[in-house]
Amino acid sequence: MAKKQKEEEVKTAAEETVQPADEGETVVLDKESEAEIEEAFNQWKEKYDLERDAHLRLAAEYDNFRKRNTKEKELLYTLGKAEAIEKLLPVYDNLERALNQPTADEAYKKGVELTLTELVKIFGTLGVEIYGQPGDIFDPNIHNAVMHIDDENFGENTITQVFQKGFKLGEKIVRFAMVQVAN
């Protein structure tokens, strides 16, 4: 009981010491009250810092998720487009072969030429680059050398003949160019 009475006296004394200050008036606290206030402040500041840190981490995780998700969507779109273009390449090859065959029917040849031109135009709108021409420099990253020839008329590592043209979609190789290279 004495302990409870002593606590009430301390509480009453603290209330008497800490009175609301009028404007412009300075409040003086004893050392114990000041230490208690500082301790409470430090506890709240620590809790605030932890919550703020958790919030910043959550915001960073969400931003990383959003960026990763956007990148994955772009990659999937590019892969899907590359796969569709790959399925159309035999059509391109057949039209090119048909165009190179001798024929007496000019209307037939013109129709094949127009079809091939339209297909190349569609590839262009999709961002597909067709590469691999005789005279280009051989690059093993984008060309597939299936034959070598020793010919003084061509420089070293020069493409002399193209068997199948290559196709790129941005930086992705859809099909390597199949070529003959001079040594």
TIBAVEX-62774 format. One record per residue (C-alpha): chain; residue in three letters; residue number from 1; x, y, z negated. Coordinates in Angstrom, 3 decimals, m for minus. Example, Ala and Ser with C-alpha at 12.3 -4.5 7.8 and 13.67 -1.06 7.14 Angstrom:
TIBAVEX-62774
  ch   aa    i        c1        c2        c3
   A  ALA    1    12.300    m4.500    m7.800
   A  SER    2    13.670    m1.060    m7.140
END
This chain:
TIBAVEX-62774
  ch   aa    i        c1        c2        c3
   A  MET    1     0.000     0.000     0.000
   A  ALA    2     2.854     2.339    m0.835
   A  LYS    3     4.328     1.695     2.582
   A  LYS    4     1.085     2.648     4.312
   A  GLN    5     0.806     5.827     2.222
   A  LYS    6     4.405     6.769     3.086
   A  GLU    7     3.707     6.271     6.836
   A  GLU    8     0.690     8.577     6.604
   A  GLU    9     2.754    11.235     4.828
   A  VAL   10     5.437    11.060     7.538
   A  LYS   11     2.766    11.270    10.227
   A  THR   12     1.127    14.275     8.531
   A  ALA   13     4.503    15.962     8.111
   A  ALA   14     5.296    15.360    11.802
   A  GLU   15     1.925    16.808    12.828
   A  GLU   16     2.531    19.876    10.725
   A  THR   17     6.017    20.278    12.240
   A  VAL   18     4.844    19.899    15.840
   A  GLN   19     2.233    22.554    16.370
   A  PRO   20     1.262    23.731    19.831
   A  ALA   21     3.274    26.782    20.667
   A  ASP   22     1.724    29.962    21.833
   A  GLU   23     2.990    31.317    25.082
   A  GLY   24     6.517    32.590    24.735
   A  GLU   25     6.988    30.884    21.375
   A  THR   26     9.750    28.283    20.882
   A  VAL   27     9.030    24.986    19.147
   A  VAL   28    11.758    23.527    16.967
   A  LEU   29    11.700    19.786    16.387
   A  ASP   30    13.601    17.867    13.793
   A  LYS   31    16.274    15.333    14.919
   A  GLU   32    14.058    12.273    14.439
   A  SER   33    11.208    13.659    16.571
   A  GLU   34    13.634    14.753    19.236
   A  ALA   35    15.194    11.266    19.311
   A  GLU   36    11.757     9.628    19.546
   A  ILE   37    10.709    11.902    22.399
   A  GLU   38    13.991    11.269    24.213
   A  GLU   39    13.623     7.510    23.735
   A  ALA   40    10.054     7.597    25.045
   A  PHE   41    11.180     9.739    27.976
   A  ASN   42    14.004     7.312    28.797
   A  GLN   43    11.581     4.366    28.694
   A  TRP   44     9.168     6.105    31.057
   A  LYS   45    12.014     7.211    33.331
   A  GLU   46    13.347     3.645    33.505
   A  LYS   47     9.870     2.341    34.307
   A  TYR   48     9.426     5.068    36.946
   A  ASP   49    12.798     4.246    38.528
   A  LEU   50    11.914     0.539    38.699
   A  GLU   51     8.524     1.256    40.294
   A  ARG   52    10.062     3.729    42.745
   A  ASP   53    12.769     1.237    43.685
   A  ALA   54    10.162    m1.492    44.237
   A  HIS   55     8.099     0.896    46.372
   A  LEU   56    11.107     1.880    48.502
   A  ARG   57    12.066    m1.768    48.990
   A  LEU   58     8.522    m2.634    50.046
   A  ALA   59     8.476     0.258    52.513
   A  ALA   60    11.836    m0.849    53.952
   A  GLU   61    10.652    m4.458    54.251
   A  TYR   62     7.521    m3.333    56.077
   A  ASP   63     9.551    m1.162    58.448
   A  ASN   64    11.896    m4.083    59.184
   A  PHE   65     8.896    m6.374    59.739
   A  ARG   66     7.326    m3.886    62.139
   A  LYS   67    10.558    m3.488    64.135
   A  ARG   68    11.174    m7.248    64.233
   A  ASN   69     7.582    m7.880    65.319
   A  THR   70     7.838    m5.294    68.116
   A  LYS   71    11.122    m6.784    69.313
   A  GLU   72     9.654   m10.298    69.297
   A  LYS   73     6.617    m9.150    71.302
   A  GLU   74     8.867    m7.529    73.909
   A  LEU   75    11.009   m10.661    74.096
   A  LEU   76     7.971   m12.908    74.524
   A  TYR   77     6.584   m10.618    77.217
   A  THR   78     9.915   m10.671    79.084
   A  LEU   79    10.202   m14.454    78.773
   A  GLY   80     6.640   m14.926    80.040
   A  LYS   81     7.261   m12.602    82.963
   A  ALA   82    10.529   m14.386    83.798
   A  GLU   83     8.774   m17.754    83.730
   A  ALA   84     6.039   m16.515    86.096
   A  ILE   85     8.643   m15.091    88.473
   A  GLU   86    10.573   m18.363    88.356
   A  LYS   87     7.420   m20.192    89.506
   A  LEU   88     7.174   m17.841    92.527
   A  LEU   89    10.787   m18.311    93.670
   A  PRO   90    10.101   m21.425    95.803
   A  VAL   91     7.519   m19.367    97.710
   A  TYR   92    10.144   m16.671    98.316
   A  ASP   93    12.686   m19.281    99.466
   A  ASN   94    10.205   m20.910   101.858
   A  LEU   95     9.191   m17.560   103.342
   A  GLU   96    12.847   m16.629   103.833
   A  ARG   97    13.570   m19.976   105.529
   A  ALA   98    10.511   m19.597   107.758
   A  LEU   99    11.644   m16.104   108.739
   A  ASN  100    15.103   m17.384   109.715
   A  GLN  101    13.730   m20.152   111.971
   A  PRO  102    13.622   m19.397   115.702
   A  THR  103    10.076   m19.134   117.026
   A  ALA  104     8.440   m17.948   120.220
   A  ASP  105     5.331   m16.750   118.385
   A  GLU  106     6.028   m13.121   117.440
   A  ALA  107     2.718   m12.743   115.567
   A  TYR  108     3.662   m15.676   113.326
   A  LYS  109     7.115   m14.225   112.680
   A  LYS  110     5.616   m10.786   111.921
   A  GLY  111     3.096   m12.327   109.482
   A  VAL  112     5.840   m14.181   107.605
   A  GLU  113     7.959   m11.020   107.534
   A  LEU  114     5.081    m8.936   106.127
   A  THR  115     4.320   m11.585   103.487
   A  LEU  116     7.977   m11.741   102.416
   A  THR  117     8.211    m7.935   102.328
   A  GLU  118     5.103    m7.732   100.138
   A  LEU  119     6.476   m10.382    97.769
   A  VAL  120     9.773    m8.472    97.474
   A  LYS  121     7.806    m5.269    96.788
   A  ILE  122     5.858    m7.018    94.012
   A  PHE  123     9.126    m8.286    92.517
   A  GLY  124    10.399    m4.698    92.591
   A  THR  125     7.381    m3.379    90.690
   A  LEU  126     7.927    m6.094    88.071
   A  GLY  127    11.543    m4.988    87.609
   A  VAL  128    13.111    m7.973    89.367
   A  GLU  129    16.439    m7.383    91.073
   A  ILE  130    17.442    m9.645    93.955
   A  TYR  131    21.206   m10.067    94.286
   A  GLY  132    23.809   m12.127    96.093
   A  GLN  133    24.986   m10.841    99.473
   A  PRO  134    27.959   m11.934   101.574
   A  GLY  135    30.856    m9.604   100.835
   A  ASP  136    30.021    m9.139    97.141
   A  ILE  137    32.630    m9.950    94.522
   A  PHE  138    32.069   m13.301    92.806
   A  ASP  139    30.992   m13.011    89.153
   A  PRO  140    30.677   m16.353    87.323
   A  ASN  141    28.148   m14.773    84.935
   A  ILE  142    25.574   m14.269    87.692
   A  HIS  143    26.751   m16.493    90.573
   A  ASN  144    26.965   m20.252    90.917
   A  ALA  145    29.838   m21.196    93.269
   A  VAL  146    28.970   m24.474    94.969
   A  MET  147    31.665   m24.278    97.663
   A  HIS  148    35.106   m22.747    98.126
   A  ILE  149    36.699   m21.813   101.416
   A  ASP  150    40.229   m20.749   102.340
   A  ASP  151    39.809   m17.909   104.801
   A  GLU  152    42.266   m15.056   105.404
   A  ASN  153    39.446   m12.806   106.692
   A  PHE  154    37.950   m12.504   103.208
   A  GLY  155    39.571   m11.245   100.031
   A  GLU  156    40.018   m13.410    96.985
   A  ASN  157    36.801   m14.117    94.999
   A  THR  158    34.645   m12.683    97.773
   A  ILE  159    31.284   m14.278    98.540
   A  THR  160    31.323   m15.566   102.119
   A  GLN  161    27.943   m17.244   102.301
   A  VAL  162    24.766   m17.175   100.188
   A  PHE  163    22.756   m20.391   100.032
   A  GLN  164    20.169   m19.124    97.558
   A  LYS  165    19.733   m15.553    96.330
   A  GLY  166    19.826   m14.733    92.638
   A  PHE  167    17.136   m12.957    90.625
   A  LYS  168    17.508   m10.825    87.488
   A  LEU  169    14.822    m9.383    85.249
   A  GLY  170    16.560    m6.601    83.377
   A  GLU  171    19.553    m8.315    81.772
   A  LYS  172    18.004   m11.805    81.945
   A  ILE  173    19.090   m14.022    84.812
   A  VAL  174    15.999   m15.747    86.200
   A  ARG  175    18.007   m17.709    88.787
   A  PHE  176    21.729   m17.703    89.529
   A  ALA  177    22.791   m16.985    93.109
   A  MET  178    24.160   m20.088    94.813
   A  VAL  179    27.165   m19.001    96.883
   A  GLN  180    30.304   m20.002    98.768
   A  VAL  181    33.467   m18.195    97.620
   A  ALA  182    36.719   m17.448    99.409
   A  ASN  183    39.950   m18.341    97.590
END
